[in-house]
Each structure stands twice: as C-alpha cells, then as structure tokens.
Amino acid sequence: MSPNLEEPRVTTAPRLQRARGTARVGLAARDGIARLRSLYQEGAAKVRFTGSDASQAVLINTAGGLAEGDRFDWTIALEDQALCSLTTQACEKIYSGRGQTPADPALVRVTLNVGAGARLDWLPQETILFEGAGLSRQFQVDLAPDAELLAVEAVILGRKAMGETLARLNLRDQWRVRRAGRPIFADDLKLKGALPSMAGRSALLQGAGAFAMVLFAAASSEQALGAIRALLPTGAGVTAFEDKLICRILAVDGLALRRALIPVLTVLLGGRPMPRLWSV
C-alpha cells in the first residue's frame, strides 16, 4: 500500500456541548410562613432563597446564558395558602447558534402549580436576545379556583447602549393558564426570520426595541385596571375581564421598558416589595 494515500476526511460537524438544567420546587405554608417542602436541582439550574423562609426565591442558570440546543425545565408547586415571589439572578441572555436562524432553538419550559388560597409572583428579569438567537419558551400554569398569579415576561431585542441591532432571530413564546382545569388565558408569540421587515408593523412591534407582557389572574384584577391604565406610557395597553388583567408594553429599549414595568408591577404586588435583584 502506498504511504502517500490520504486518510479519509471526517465531514460530520462536531457535536457541541449543550447546557441542561432541571429544577423542581415544592412550597407549603406553615403558620402563615412559606416553608420548603421539596427541592430538586440538576445540571445548570439552581434555586436559592433570599430570606429566613421560602417566600422569596432566585432562579439561577449557571451556564451563563442559553444557545441553540440548550434545555431548561423549571417547575414550581405551591400548596394551599403558600406565598412566593420568584425572580432570576440576572437578565437571561440568548446567544446565536451555528446558523443565522437556529433550527433547534434553546427550549425553556416553565410549569407552575398554585394551590387554594396561594399566591405566586413570577417576576424574572428581562430576556436579552442577541443576533441570530433562537428561543422557544413554554409557560404552563394551573391555578386553584381562588389562587392568584402575577406573571411577567420581558424581552429586549439587543442592547441599544452597546449599539447592538438584530437582523434575524427565532422566538416562540407560548402561554397556557388554567384555573380549576379550565383554560382562562392562552397566548402565542412568534418572531422568526428577518426582524427589520417585521419590527415596523403596527400589529407587531411598531419599531420597539423591547416589549413585555404582564398577566394578573386574581379576583381583584379588575379593580386595579384604572390605576394601571394611568401609569402606562405611549405604546402600552391594558385590559381586564373575568378575573384577569393583561398588560402589554412596547418600549424603545430595555431601560425604558423597565421604567414602565416597575410601577405597574408595584401596584399589582399590593404593597409587597419588588425583588431586590431588580434594583441591582
């Protein structure tokens, strides 16, 4: 055999390491105080509690962000009468994959179960999308008949202060909320492909560089409508019906979005403070 024969070349792409994370938290109420019933953590998903009880929790992604092919599952269960506020350690950053628009976007699944008389405040900090980012987020909630939920998801389309602009992305956001097994809210957002051609449409972003949705599911939601409406800037809207309030906000950038969000969330928290990490 001739020594000059070339070795066959490997043409398959290398298998990249991907981030995985699973966290499950169970909370109970004892003497009016939230207590940790169960905690499971795996991979890059971690949960930390900031006080002497379990009423304030911080969700942490130790991978430092998400990219194509990453998978995270967060499950939070509140037993009857429990009260908990959850946030994230920092803004979640979604990075680009190998292609211009990832075919296998990062997947984040959030499952919340809120028992009778319980209240859950889901207050993660903003999600920042970078050029070519791909994210599929599934938000599923089951509420007892008299449970309360305050939930926000905010998205920043590149950091304006850093001069970042997005040309292509793949974002899918799905909300499904049930009360006593009956669907009370469903929402689907899909932004895929060339962002500049979509961003200017009045039915989508109207040129905004950041946006958020707030859902408040509680018997007192309609009573808060007037106060929330008075706080909203141009480019925002709110409605309330059938024991739920829905607010959507468009803003020029992340700073303007946060300045609009915090007063709204403060009212809906009903006297409880915003998570401390929001002010860091």
C-alpha positions as CSV (number, residue, x, y, z in Angstrom):
1,M,0.0,0.0,0.0
2,S,1.4,3.4,-0.9
3,P,2.4,5.6,2.1
4,N,1.1,8.6,0.2
5,L,-2.5,7.7,0.3
6,E,-4.6,10.3,2.3
7,E,-6.6,9.4,5.3
8,P,-10.4,9.7,4.8
9,R,-11.7,13.1,5.9
10,V,-14.4,13.3,8.6
11,T,-17.1,15.6,7.2
12,T,-19.6,15.4,10.0
13,A,-19.9,18.5,12.2
14,P,-18.5,18.1,15.8
15,R,-21.1,17.5,18.5
16,L,-21.2,20.6,20.6
17,Q,-21.7,20.6,24.4
18,R,-25.1,21.8,25.4
19,A,-26.5,23.1,28.7
20,R,-29.1,21.2,30.5
21,G,-31.0,22.2,33.7
22,T,-33.9,20.9,35.7
23,A,-35.2,22.4,39.0
24,R,-38.4,21.4,40.9
25,V,-39.5,23.3,44.0
26,G,-42.4,22.5,46.3
27,L,-43.5,25.0,48.9
28,A,-46.0,24.7,51.8
29,A,-47.5,27.2,54.2
30,R,-47.0,26.7,57.9
31,D,-48.2,29.3,60.5
32,G,-48.6,31.8,57.6
33,I,-44.9,31.3,56.5
34,A,-43.7,29.8,53.3
35,R,-41.7,26.6,54.0
36,L,-39.7,24.5,51.6
37,R,-41.4,21.1,51.1
38,S,-39.1,19.7,48.4
39,L,-36.2,20.8,46.2
40,Y,-34.6,19.0,43.2
41,Q,-31.8,20.5,41.2
42,E,-29.9,19.1,38.2
43,G,-27.3,20.4,35.8
44,A,-27.1,24.2,35.4
45,A,-30.5,25.0,37.0
46,K,-30.2,26.2,40.6
47,V,-32.6,27.8,43.2
48,R,-31.6,30.0,46.1
49,F,-33.8,31.5,48.8
50,T,-33.0,35.1,49.9
51,G,-34.7,35.2,53.4
52,S,-35.3,33.2,56.5
53,D,-38.2,31.5,54.9
54,A,-39.0,30.3,51.4
55,S,-41.2,33.2,50.3
56,Q,-38.5,34.7,48.0
57,A,-36.6,32.6,45.6
58,V,-34.0,33.2,42.9
59,L,-33.6,31.0,39.8
60,I,-30.1,30.7,38.5
61,N,-28.7,29.4,35.2
62,T,-25.0,28.6,36.0
63,A,-24.3,28.1,32.3
64,G,-24.3,31.9,31.9
65,G,-26.9,32.1,29.1
66,L,-28.7,30.0,26.5
67,A,-27.8,28.9,23.0
68,E,-29.0,26.6,20.3
69,G,-29.9,23.1,21.7
70,D,-29.9,24.1,25.4
71,R,-32.8,22.7,27.5
72,F,-34.1,24.0,30.9
73,D,-37.2,23.0,32.9
74,W,-38.4,25.0,35.9
75,T,-41.3,23.5,38.0
76,I,-42.8,25.4,41.0
77,A,-45.6,24.0,43.1
78,L,-47.3,26.0,45.9
79,E,-49.5,24.2,48.3
80,D,-52.6,25.8,49.8
81,Q,-52.1,29.2,51.3
82,A,-48.5,29.4,50.3
83,L,-47.0,32.7,49.1
84,C,-43.9,33.0,47.0
85,S,-42.1,35.6,44.8
86,L,-39.6,34.3,42.2
87,T,-37.1,36.2,40.1
88,T,-33.8,35.5,38.3
89,Q,-30.3,36.3,39.3
90,A,-29.8,38.4,36.2
91,C,-31.2,39.0,32.7
92,E,-31.2,35.8,30.7
93,K,-29.1,36.1,27.6
94,I,-29.9,34.2,24.4
95,Y,-27.0,33.8,22.1
96,S,-26.7,32.8,18.4
97,G,-26.3,29.3,17.3
98,R,-24.3,27.9,14.4
99,G,-26.8,29.2,11.7
100,Q,-28.2,32.6,11.1
101,T,-31.6,31.5,12.5
102,P,-31.3,28.4,14.7
103,A,-33.4,25.4,13.6
104,D,-33.1,24.0,17.1
105,P,-33.7,27.0,19.4
106,A,-33.0,26.8,23.2
107,L,-36.0,25.4,25.0
108,V,-37.2,26.7,28.3
109,R,-40.3,25.1,30.0
110,V,-41.9,26.7,33.0
111,T,-44.6,24.8,34.9
112,L,-46.4,26.5,37.8
113,N,-49.0,24.9,40.1
114,V,-50.7,27.2,42.6
115,G,-52.9,25.7,45.3
116,A,-56.0,27.0,47.1
117,G,-55.6,30.5,48.6
118,A,-51.9,30.6,47.4
119,R,-50.2,33.4,45.5
120,L,-47.3,33.2,43.1
121,D,-45.4,36.2,41.7
122,W,-43.4,35.1,38.7
123,L,-41.0,38.1,38.1
124,P,-37.9,37.1,36.1
125,Q,-35.7,39.8,34.9
126,E,-35.6,40.6,31.2
127,T,-34.6,38.2,28.4
128,I,-32.0,39.7,26.1
129,L,-31.8,38.3,22.5
130,F,-28.6,38.6,20.5
131,E,-28.2,38.5,16.7
132,G,-29.3,35.1,15.4
133,A,-30.7,34.0,18.8
134,G,-33.3,31.2,19.0
135,L,-35.6,30.6,21.9
136,S,-38.7,28.5,22.4
137,R,-40.4,29.2,25.8
138,Q,-43.4,27.3,27.1
139,F,-45.2,28.8,30.1
140,Q,-47.9,26.5,31.7
141,V,-49.9,27.4,34.8
142,D,-52.5,25.5,36.8
143,L,-54.4,27.6,39.4
144,A,-56.8,26.5,42.1
145,P,-60.2,28.3,42.0
146,D,-59.1,31.1,44.4
147,A,-55.3,31.1,43.7
148,E,-53.6,34.3,42.5
149,L,-50.8,34.7,39.9
150,L,-48.8,37.7,38.8
151,A,-46.5,36.9,35.9
152,V,-44.3,39.0,33.6
153,E,-42.1,38.1,30.7
154,A,-40.0,41.0,29.2
155,V,-37.8,40.8,26.1
156,I,-35.0,43.1,24.9
157,L,-34.0,42.9,21.2
158,G,-30.4,43.7,21.5
159,R,-28.8,46.2,23.9
160,K,-29.2,49.6,22.5
161,A,-26.5,51.1,24.7
162,M,-24.0,48.7,23.2
163,G,-25.0,49.5,19.7
164,E,-26.5,46.1,19.1
165,T,-29.1,45.5,16.4
166,L,-30.9,42.3,15.4
167,A,-31.4,41.3,11.8
168,R,-32.5,37.7,12.3
169,L,-34.0,35.7,15.2
170,N,-36.3,32.8,16.1
171,L,-38.5,33.5,19.1
172,R,-41.6,31.5,20.1
173,D,-43.4,32.3,23.4
174,Q,-46.4,30.2,24.4
175,W,-48.6,30.9,27.5
176,R,-51.3,28.5,28.7
177,V,-53.1,29.3,32.0
178,R,-55.8,27.2,33.5
179,R,-58.0,27.7,36.6
180,A,-59.6,24.7,38.2
181,G,-58.7,22.8,35.0
182,R,-60.4,25.3,32.7
183,P,-58.4,27.4,30.2
184,I,-58.5,31.1,31.1
185,F,-55.6,32.5,29.1
186,A,-53.6,31.5,26.0
187,D,-51.1,33.5,24.1
188,D,-48.7,32.6,21.3
189,L,-45.9,34.9,20.0
190,K,-43.7,34.0,17.1
191,L,-41.0,36.2,15.6
192,K,-38.9,34.3,13.1
193,G,-36.7,35.4,10.2
194,A,-35.8,38.9,9.2
195,L,-36.6,41.2,12.2
196,P,-36.3,44.6,10.3
197,S,-39.1,43.6,8.0
198,M,-41.4,42.7,10.9
199,A,-40.4,45.3,13.6
200,G,-42.1,48.2,11.9
201,R,-45.5,46.6,11.5
202,S,-48.2,48.2,13.7
203,A,-49.6,44.7,14.6
204,L,-46.2,43.6,15.9
205,L,-43.5,45.9,17.4
206,Q,-44.1,49.3,15.9
207,G,-40.4,49.8,15.8
208,A,-39.9,49.0,19.5
209,G,-36.6,47.5,20.8
210,A,-38.2,45.9,23.8
211,F,-41.5,44.6,24.9
212,A,-43.3,42.9,27.8
213,M,-46.5,41.2,28.8
214,V,-48.0,41.2,32.3
215,L,-50.7,38.8,33.5
216,F,-52.5,39.3,36.8
217,A,-55.0,36.5,37.5
218,A,-57.0,37.3,40.7
219,A,-60.4,38.3,41.8
220,S,-59.2,41.8,42.4
221,S,-57.7,42.3,38.9
222,E,-60.5,44.4,37.5
223,Q,-60.2,46.8,40.5
224,A,-56.6,47.5,39.5
225,L,-57.4,48.5,35.9
226,G,-57.8,52.2,36.4
227,A,-54.5,52.5,38.4
228,I,-52.6,50.6,35.8
229,R,-54.0,52.5,32.9
230,A,-53.0,55.8,34.5
231,L,-49.4,54.6,34.7
232,L,-48.9,53.3,31.2
233,P,-46.7,55.2,28.7
234,T,-47.5,55.6,25.0
235,G,-47.1,52.2,23.3
236,A,-48.8,50.3,26.1
237,G,-52.3,48.9,26.7
238,V,-54.2,47.1,29.4
239,T,-57.5,45.3,29.7
240,A,-59.2,43.4,32.5
241,F,-62.1,40.9,32.4
242,E,-63.2,37.7,34.1
243,D,-60.8,38.0,37.0
244,K,-57.7,38.7,35.0
245,L,-55.7,41.7,33.8
246,I,-53.5,41.7,30.8
247,C,-51.0,44.4,30.0
248,R,-48.7,44.8,27.1
249,I,-45.9,47.3,26.9
250,L,-43.7,48.4,24.0
251,A,-40.5,50.5,24.6
252,V,-37.6,51.9,22.7
253,D,-35.1,50.0,24.7
254,G,-34.6,47.9,27.9
255,L,-34.2,50.9,30.2
256,A,-37.4,52.5,29.1
257,L,-39.2,49.1,29.4
258,R,-38.0,48.6,33.0
259,R,-39.0,52.1,33.9
260,A,-42.5,51.4,32.6
261,L,-42.7,47.9,34.1
262,I,-41.7,48.6,37.7
263,P,-44.6,51.0,38.6
264,V,-47.1,48.5,37.1
265,L,-45.7,45.5,39.0
266,T,-45.5,47.6,42.2
267,V,-49.3,48.3,42.1
268,L,-50.1,44.6,41.3
269,L,-47.9,43.4,44.1
270,G,-50.3,45.1,46.5
271,G,-47.7,46.5,48.9
272,R,-45.2,43.8,48.7
273,P,-41.7,44.9,47.5
274,M,-40.2,44.2,44.1
275,P,-37.4,41.6,44.3
276,R,-34.2,43.3,45.4
277,L,-32.3,42.0,42.4
278,W,-34.4,44.2,40.1
279,S,-32.7,47.3,41.6
280,V,-29.1,46.0,41.4
